[in-house]
Amino acid sequence: MTVAYHRKPVLWDIDYAIPEGQLVGIIGPNGAGKSTLIKACLDLVPRASGSVCFYGKSYRQQRQLVGYVPQRESVDWDFPASALDVVTMGCYGKIPWCLPPRKKHKDAARHALDQVGLSEYASRQISKLSGGQQQRVFLARALVQDAKIYFMDEPFAGVDAATETAIVALLRELKQRGRTVLVVHHDLQTVPEYFDHVLLLNMRVVAAGPTSKVFTQENLQKTYGGRLTLLAEAAEAIARSGQG
């Protein structure tokens, strides 16, 4: 798959098979095409060439199997909707056209809010929530969709430690349920702890595979080049990953 903006390639000749039932970290520098990769998979940006298949079919044919958590900055948080309204939107693929959500859909949405620790905020307008709470609302919306594959674009960006811990717990729960989760992530220090598999990306696929084998200083240097400043803690995390 190749993606270009104004004839300038952003992703070039991407050939990648997502491992099923794994937590996958998409890692790379700013401008590497990480968010574009997700959006191209979901038909949110056009592809210059190539195709994306979900269990052998196009995204349009398999839309109900795919959940998406966008970057928080890309959402209009002033939209007049409550947390419960937003989460219930995850059920729309299961609701017949032109019919309102039923009680079972609302109940599923409330359960998802409870799973992310926001049941008491169900009626609150989304603009009145903190950044971490807003991120949890979108995670709950993805949960209620009950997809098989989840794409999450920087879910840890700008959240507090409690929210990050909650998100990690949710990712692990999804894995236990056999779901596949791809996460755009920037914190190199936590990669060995959070992800089973990594895709190192800088316009092209630099390396992909199990974290313990692929997430090495050599591959990071290839991915980030001169922009790589690896903190001592991250280096230690990589070393621990190799030992484990």
PyMOL commands that set and color helices and strands:
alter all, ss='L'
color gray80, all
select helices_A, chain A and resi 34-41+59-65+72-74+83-94+103-115+119-121+126-128+131-145+161-176+188-194+211-214+217-227+232-243
alter helices_A, ss='H'
color red, helices_A
select strands_A, chain A and resi 3-5+8-11+23-27+66-69+149-153+180-184+197-201+205-210
alter strands_A, ss='S'
color yellow, strands_A
deselect
rebuild
show_as cartoon
